Amino acid sequence: MTTNPATILFVCSANKQRSKTAEDYFSALYPHINFLSAGTNLKVCEKEGTNPLTEEMLTEADLVFVMEEKHRQQIKQHTGDTYGKKMIVLSIEDLYKYYQQELIDLLIRKTEQYFSK
């Protein structure tokens, strides 16, 4: 059984659907873990009023789940290999709406090995 990280960060492009769903869903399920979410597209995040990814968030996070490989690459492009060891690519495409049951099912399946109650 793994030890729960103190802070987990979910990252997608705009922080509207995938990463926001993950933050909200898992925050309710695991109140003893600090969940954050952010988007890599600064312009979209500013336009939509969502959280843009910052290096401070990456530093604070014990574990970083990125929805797609492109998000890992974008982070690596700006920070080098600094956060590589704590990033996990979930391979969840941008096909879902906020809190869509299929998205939640995918998030559970792809992350459950990292959480314990």
N, CA and C atoms as a LAMMPS dump frame, in Angstrom:
ITEM: TIMESTEP
0
ITEM: NUMBER OF ATOMS
351
ITEM: BOX BOUNDS ff ff ff
-5.0000000000000000e+02 5.0000000000000000e+02
-5.0000000000000000e+02 5.0000000000000000e+02
-5.0000000000000000e+02 5.0000000000000000e+02
ITEM: ATOMS id mol type element x y z
1 1 1 N 0.841 -1.18 0
2 1 2 C 0 0 0
3 1 3 C 0.886 1.244 0
4 2 1 N 0.527 2.202 -0.83
5 2 2 C 1.336 3.407 -0.938
6 2 3 C 0.911 4.436 0.104
7 3 1 N 1.847 5.323 0.428
8 3 2 C 1.544 6.42 1.334
9 3 3 C 0.925 7.542 0.514
10 4 1 N -0.095 8.168 1.053
11 4 2 C -0.749 9.248 0.333
12 4 3 C 0.14 10.476 0.263
13 5 1 N 0.307 11.028 -0.91
14 5 2 C 1.032 12.294 -1.021
15 5 3 C 0.201 13.398 -0.377
16 6 1 N 0.865 14.444 0.047
17 6 2 C 0.157 15.548 0.695
18 6 3 C -0.581 16.407 -0.335
19 7 1 N 0.019 16.622 -1.501
20 7 2 C -0.582 17.474 -2.526
21 7 3 C -0.489 16.801 -3.886
22 8 1 N -1.639 16.745 -4.565
23 8 2 C -1.689 16.165 -5.907
24 8 3 C -2.235 17.213 -6.867
25 9 1 N -1.545 17.38 -7.975
26 9 2 C -1.908 18.368 -8.994
27 9 3 C -2.366 17.654 -10.253
28 10 1 N -3.522 18.069 -10.782
29 10 2 C -4.022 17.577 -12.065
30 10 3 C -3.875 18.685 -13.097
31 11 1 N -3.364 18.325 -14.272
32 11 2 C -3.104 19.326 -15.306
33 11 3 C -3.748 18.904 -16.625
34 12 1 N -4.455 19.846 -17.25
35 12 2 C -4.943 19.672 -18.619
36 12 3 C -4.688 20.979 -19.363
37 13 1 N -5.391 21.235 -20.43
38 13 2 C -5.125 22.434 -21.224
39 13 3 C -5.752 23.699 -20.644
40 14 1 N -7.052 23.632 -20.325
41 14 2 C -7.781 24.843 -19.935
42 14 3 C -8.286 24.844 -18.498
43 15 1 N -8.129 23.744 -17.767
44 15 2 C -8.606 23.63 -16.395
45 15 3 C -10.119 23.843 -16.297
46 16 1 N -10.848 23.36 -17.301
47 16 2 C -12.31 23.488 -17.291
48 16 3 C -13.01 22.148 -17.13
49 17 1 N -12.498 21.117 -17.776
50 17 2 C -13.198 19.834 -17.814
51 17 3 C -12.423 18.764 -17.046
52 18 1 N -11.346 18.281 -17.619
53 18 2 C -10.652 17.116 -17.064
54 18 3 C -9.992 17.38 -15.718
55 19 1 N -9.072 18.327 -15.666
56 19 2 C -8.353 18.529 -14.41
57 19 3 C -9.266 19.084 -13.318
58 20 1 N -10.21 19.93 -13.674
59 20 2 C -11.14 20.479 -12.684
60 20 3 C -12.06 19.385 -12.138
61 21 1 N -12.523 18.494 -13.013
62 21 2 C -13.317 17.354 -12.556
63 21 3 C -12.507 16.519 -11.565
64 22 1 N -11.264 16.232 -11.918
65 22 2 C -10.412 15.422 -11.048
66 22 3 C -10.227 16.085 -9.686
67 23 1 N -9.91 17.367 -9.685
68 23 2 C -9.721 18.08 -8.417
69 23 3 C -10.983 18.012 -7.565
70 24 1 N -12.119 18.341 -8.138
71 24 2 C -13.367 18.391 -7.372
72 24 3 C -13.806 17.005 -6.903
73 25 1 N -13.723 16.022 -7.781
74 25 2 C -14.157 14.668 -7.433
75 25 3 C -13.28 14.069 -6.325
76 26 1 N -11.972 14.107 -6.521
77 26 2 C -11.079 13.478 -5.551
78 26 3 C -10.997 14.26 -4.241
79 27 1 N -11.196 15.577 -4.278
80 27 2 C -11.223 16.371 -3.037
81 27 3 C -12.349 15.911 -2.124
82 28 1 N -13.489 15.593 -2.711
83 28 2 C -14.624 15.112 -1.915
84 28 3 C -14.373 13.697 -1.39
85 29 1 N -13.694 12.882 -2.189
86 29 2 C -13.46 11.486 -1.832
87 29 3 C -12.33 11.308 -0.815
88 30 1 N -11.3 12.131 -0.93
89 30 2 C -10.117 12.031 -0.071
90 30 3 C -9.84 13.393 0.583
91 31 1 N -10.598 13.753 1.593
92 31 2 C -10.435 15.081 2.188
93 31 3 C -9.084 15.297 2.883
94 32 1 N -8.357 14.23 3.158
95 32 2 C -7.058 14.354 3.82
96 32 3 C -5.917 14.65 2.842
97 33 1 N -6.228 14.739 1.553
98 33 2 C -5.225 15.059 0.54
99 33 3 C -5.575 16.411 -0.064
100 34 1 N -4.565 17.222 -0.318
101 34 2 C -4.752 18.52 -0.949
102 34 3 C -4.679 18.339 -2.475
103 35 1 N -5.791 18.569 -3.159
104 35 2 C -5.833 18.456 -4.613
105 35 3 C -5.872 19.832 -5.249
106 36 1 N -5.096 19.994 -6.31
107 36 2 C -5.063 21.228 -7.085
108 36 3 C -5.279 20.87 -8.549
109 37 1 N -5.678 21.852 -9.344
110 37 2 C -5.76 21.625 -10.787
111 37 3 C -5.407 22.905 -11.511
112 38 1 N -4.918 22.733 -12.751
113 38 2 C -4.49 23.891 -13.531
114 38 3 C -4.45 23.531 -15.011
115 39 1 N -4.376 24.574 -15.835
116 39 2 C -4.288 24.4 -17.28
117 39 3 C -2.98 24.94 -17.816
118 40 1 N -2.521 24.348 -18.903
119 40 2 C -1.26 24.777 -19.515
120 40 3 C -1.432 25.936 -20.483
121 41 1 N -2.662 26.192 -20.932
122 41 2 C -2.903 27.257 -21.91
123 41 3 C -3.271 28.544 -21.177
124 42 1 N -2.29 29.391 -20.977
125 42 2 C -2.461 30.612 -20.197
126 42 3 C -3.561 31.508 -20.755
127 43 1 N -3.578 31.681 -22.071
128 43 2 C -4.585 32.571 -22.678
129 43 3 C -6.003 32.057 -22.447
130 44 1 N -6.218 30.771 -22.616
131 44 2 C -7.552 30.192 -22.398
132 44 3 C -7.919 30.283 -20.921
133 45 1 N -6.975 29.989 -20.042
134 45 2 C -7.251 30.067 -18.602
135 45 3 C -7.638 31.493 -18.207
136 46 1 N -6.929 32.476 -18.732
137 46 2 C -7.261 33.869 -18.42
138 46 3 C -8.646 34.223 -18.953
139 47 1 N -8.938 33.804 -20.168
140 47 2 C -10.237 34.09 -20.789
141 47 3 C -11.381 33.432 -20.029
142 48 1 N -11.17 32.183 -19.592
143 48 2 C -12.214 31.402 -18.93
144 48 3 C -12.261 31.61 -17.414
145 49 1 N -11.263 32.278 -16.869
146 49 2 C -11.216 32.488 -15.426
147 49 3 C -10.834 31.241 -14.651
148 50 1 N -10.042 30.377 -15.264
149 50 2 C -9.6 29.143 -14.612
150 50 3 C -8.145 29.285 -14.173
151 51 1 N -7.628 28.269 -13.512
152 51 2 C -6.273 28.323 -12.955
153 51 3 C -5.204 28.002 -13.992
154 52 1 N -4.329 28.965 -14.288
155 52 2 C -3.183 28.645 -15.148
156 52 3 C -2.099 27.942 -14.316
157 53 1 N -1.399 27.031 -14.94
158 53 2 C -0.333 26.298 -14.263
159 53 3 C 0.818 27.24 -13.94
160 54 1 N 1.321 27.137 -12.711
161 54 2 C 2.485 27.921 -12.3
162 54 3 C 3.575 26.978 -11.803
163 55 1 N 4.787 27.461 -11.807
164 55 2 C 5.877 26.643 -11.295
165 55 3 C 5.716 26.432 -9.789
166 56 1 N 5.116 27.376 -9.107
167 56 2 C 4.853 27.219 -7.67
168 56 3 C 3.961 25.995 -7.421
169 57 1 N 2.947 25.794 -8.268
170 57 2 C 2.072 24.62 -8.133
171 57 3 C 2.866 23.334 -8.335
172 58 1 N 3.722 23.331 -9.351
173 58 2 C 4.537 22.146 -9.634
174 58 3 C 5.474 21.84 -8.466
175 59 1 N 6.027 22.88 -7.877
176 59 2 C 6.93 22.705 -6.737
177 59 3 C 6.182 22.153 -5.535
178 60 1 N 4.995 22.688 -5.282
179 60 2 C 4.188 22.272 -4.123
180 60 3 C 3.688 20.832 -4.24
181 61 1 N 3.427 20.388 -5.449
182 61 2 C 2.827 19.065 -5.666
183 61 3 C 3.818 17.933 -5.387
184 62 1 N 3.292 16.915 -4.728
185 62 2 C 4.072 15.693 -4.521
186 62 3 C 3.941 14.766 -5.723
187 63 1 N 2.814 14.907 -6.427
188 63 2 C 2.516 14.08 -7.588
189 63 3 C 1.751 14.946 -8.585
190 64 1 N 2.11 14.838 -9.866
191 64 2 C 1.466 15.64 -10.909
192 64 3 C 0.904 14.698 -11.965
193 65 1 N -0.427 14.675 -12.074
194 65 2 C -1.086 13.9 -13.125
195 65 3 C -1.379 14.83 -14.288
196 66 1 N -0.797 14.541 -15.443
197 66 2 C -1.102 15.31 -16.654
198 66 3 C -2.025 14.469 -17.521
199 67 1 N -2.976 15.114 -18.159
200 67 2 C -3.975 14.373 -18.92
201 67 3 C -3.425 13.782 -20.212
202 68 1 N -2.486 14.489 -20.851
203 68 2 C -1.933 14.013 -22.112
204 68 3 C -0.419 14.213 -22.133
205 69 1 N 0.236 13.481 -23.01
206 69 2 C 1.683 13.595 -23.171
207 69 3 C 2.076 15.032 -23.52
208 70 1 N 1.237 15.72 -24.301
209 70 2 C 1.58 17.101 -24.691
210 70 3 C 1.707 18.007 -23.464
211 71 1 N 0.943 17.725 -22.413
212 71 2 C 1.05 18.531 -21.196
213 71 3 C 2.385 18.282 -20.493
214 72 1 N 2.808 17.031 -20.473
215 72 2 C 4.125 16.713 -19.898
216 72 3 C 5.224 17.414 -20.683
217 73 1 N 5.1 17.38 -21.997
218 73 2 C 6.097 18.029 -22.862
219 73 3 C 6.133 19.54 -22.642
220 74 1 N 4.953 20.153 -22.487
221 74 2 C 4.899 21.607 -22.26
222 74 3 C 5.572 21.966 -20.937
223 75 1 N 5.326 21.176 -19.918
224 75 2 C 5.965 21.429 -18.622
225 75 3 C 7.471 21.241 -18.738
226 76 1 N 7.876 20.174 -19.394
227 76 2 C 9.306 19.883 -19.567
228 76 3 C 10 20.98 -20.381
229 77 1 N 9.309 21.511 -21.368
230 77 2 C 9.869 22.574 -22.215
231 77 3 C 10.221 23.808 -21.378
232 78 1 N 9.414 24.095 -20.368
233 78 2 C 9.623 25.289 -19.554
234 78 3 C 10.469 25.044 -18.305
235 79 1 N 10.525 23.801 -17.846
236 79 2 C 11.21 23.54 -16.568
237 79 3 C 12.305 22.484 -16.665
238 80 1 N 12.532 21.96 -17.857
239 80 2 C 13.537 20.909 -18.001
240 80 3 C 13.068 19.629 -17.321
241 81 1 N 13.993 18.931 -16.703
242 81 2 C 13.668 17.659 -16.043
243 81 3 C 13.332 17.823 -14.562
244 82 1 N 13.153 19.059 -14.119
245 82 2 C 12.929 19.335 -12.698
246 82 3 C 11.788 18.518 -12.097
247 83 1 N 10.672 18.38 -12.82
248 83 2 C 9.482 17.728 -12.261
249 83 3 C 9.172 16.377 -12.906
250 84 1 N 10.067 15.897 -13.742
251 84 2 C 9.841 14.663 -14.487
252 84 3 C 9.506 13.456 -13.638
253 85 1 N 10.166 13.324 -12.497
254 85 2 C 9.965 12.133 -11.664
255 85 3 C 8.622 12.113 -10.956
256 86 1 N 7.974 13.25 -10.845
257 86 2 C 6.676 13.252 -10.167
258 86 3 C 5.505 13.408 -11.128
259 87 1 N 5.776 13.393 -12.443
260 87 2 C 4.702 13.508 -13.444
261 87 3 C 4.266 12.144 -13.954
262 88 1 N 2.954 11.971 -14.048
263 88 2 C 2.364 10.748 -14.588
264 88 3 C 1.369 11.151 -15.668
265 89 1 N 1.533 10.577 -16.854
266 89 2 C 0.629 10.858 -17.969
267 89 3 C -0.552 9.895 -17.893
268 90 1 N -1.772 10.44 -17.823
269 90 2 C -2.971 9.606 -17.718
270 90 3 C -3.534 9.199 -19.078
271 91 1 N -3.132 9.87 -20.131
272 91 2 C -3.628 9.572 -21.491
273 91 3 C -5.155 9.649 -21.569
274 92 1 N -5.694 10.771 -21.109
275 92 2 C -7.128 11.034 -21.194
276 92 3 C -7.32 12.215 -22.146
277 93 1 N -7.9 11.926 -23.296
278 93 2 C -8.096 12.959 -24.315
279 93 3 C -9.173 13.953 -23.905
280 94 1 N -9.182 15.087 -24.593
281 94 2 C -10.12 16.167 -24.299
282 94 3 C -11.455 15.903 -25.007
283 95 1 N -12.175 14.901 -24.52
284 95 2 C -13.433 14.471 -25.137
285 95 3 C -14.616 14.592 -24.182
286 96 1 N -14.371 15.051 -22.968
287 96 2 C -15.386 14.955 -21.92
288 96 3 C -15.788 16.323 -21.386
289 97 1 N -16.983 16.374 -20.848
290 97 2 C -17.491 17.568 -20.183
291 97 3 C -17.168 17.477 -18.694
292 98 1 N -17.28 18.605 -18.002
293 98 2 C -17.041 18.653 -16.568
294 98 3 C -17.938 17.651 -15.848
295 99 1 N -17.324 16.823 -15.019
296 99 2 C -17.989 15.84 -14.158
297 99 3 C -18.773 14.774 -14.924
298 100 1 N -18.448 14.578 -16.183
299 100 2 C -19.098 13.518 -16.974
300 100 3 C -18.712 12.168 -16.378
301 101 1 N -19.69 11.274 -16.225
302 101 2 C -19.454 9.993 -15.551
303 101 3 C -18.34 9.188 -16.222
304 102 1 N -18.271 9.192 -17.546
305 102 2 C -17.21 8.446 -18.244
306 102 3 C -15.83 8.998 -17.894
307 103 1 N -15.746 10.306 -17.725
308 103 2 C -14.481 10.928 -17.328
309 103 3 C -14.116 10.51 -15.909
310 104 1 N -15.069 10.543 -15.006
311 104 2 C -14.815 10.134 -13.624
312 104 3 C -14.369 8.669 -13.571
313 105 1 N -15.039 7.813 -14.325
314 105 2 C -14.66 6.39 -14.359
315 105 3 C -13.22 6.216 -14.838
316 106 1 N -12.837 6.956 -15.871
317 106 2 C -11.464 6.894 -16.387
318 106 3 C -10.468 7.394 -15.347
319 107 1 N -10.785 8.517 -14.721
320 107 2 C -9.898 9.07 -13.698
321 107 3 C -9.691 8.083 -12.562
322 108 1 N -10.76 7.455 -12.115
323 108 2 C -10.647 6.463 -11.034
324 108 3 C -9.747 5.314 -11.471
325 109 1 N -10.023 4.769 -12.635
326 109 2 C -9.272 3.609 -13.114
327 109 3 C -7.782 3.925 -13.265
328 110 1 N -7.466 5.115 -13.74
329 110 2 C -6.071 5.439 -14.025
330 110 3 C -5.297 5.971 -12.824
331 111 1 N -6.009 6.311 -11.739
332 111 2 C -5.306 6.865 -10.578
333 111 3 C -5.451 6.045 -9.306
334 112 1 N -6.346 5.077 -9.285
335 112 2 C -6.669 4.394 -8.022
336 112 3 C -5.453 3.76 -7.341
337 113 1 N -4.475 3.341 -8.103
338 113 2 C -3.302 2.716 -7.495
339 113 3 C -2.479 3.709 -6.676
340 114 1 N -2.712 5.013 -6.859
341 114 2 C -1.94 6.031 -6.165
342 114 3 C -2.605 6.526 -4.889
343 115 1 N -3.873 6.141 -4.672
344 115 2 C -4.603 6.636 -3.508
345 115 3 C -5.006 5.489 -2.591
346 116 1 N -5.07 5.806 -1.304
347 116 2 C -5.692 4.901 -0.339
348 116 3 C -6.406 5.782 0.674
349 117 1 N -7.493 5.262 1.19
350 117 2 C -8.303 6.084 2.103
351 117 3 C -7.74 6.147 3.471
